[in-house]
């Protein structure tokens, strides 16, 4: 049955390609400036993310100043030293060799925030799950990330900060939640696999191992044409060929 709402094959393939080739970029940034038109397009993509109660709780704080980047880098460096000491010896050695940010390298830094007071104290869809505004803001991050990949721009998410220190460095009121601090720019290349996977930090989990049916813990659909088997085949193709198995 033909689905009149489906994208064309080429359009659908482009969406999946953006998802599958998206990477957290740390060390490949080029100094070339990001055009305002490109930045505007990916910000507009972020602004069109789904949000509970249509509250649109996000703000976008663009950072281009070298002085501000340095302040942010300084608080990252302090938190990163603390973080390294938290890991056991075998992980600490790997951690110490990882480049976990591109704050000073990327021409554009961006902080996406969540204003939890927007739309008032009672928000449609957030009456019983109050964290939905935070999740909505994360959807904006993902929209921006995929749009940036389609534009050929790299994005790196830096999360190793003390929240209050980041708020103070950027002049963010303490009732506003920093959701994501992102480094954005043109890159020399995109890695074929996530950097942490290549470094041996953790493997990609097979999607089929994360799948349950009807009730938590029930992973056996008891069907010959099982979704689990299809996902397992797609995972194998992805790992062997490094492409989206569509």
Beta strands, then each sheet from edge to edge (+ up, - down):
strand 1: 58-63
strand 2: 108-115
strand 3: 153-158
strand 4: 176-186
sheet 1: 1+ 2- 4+ 3-
end
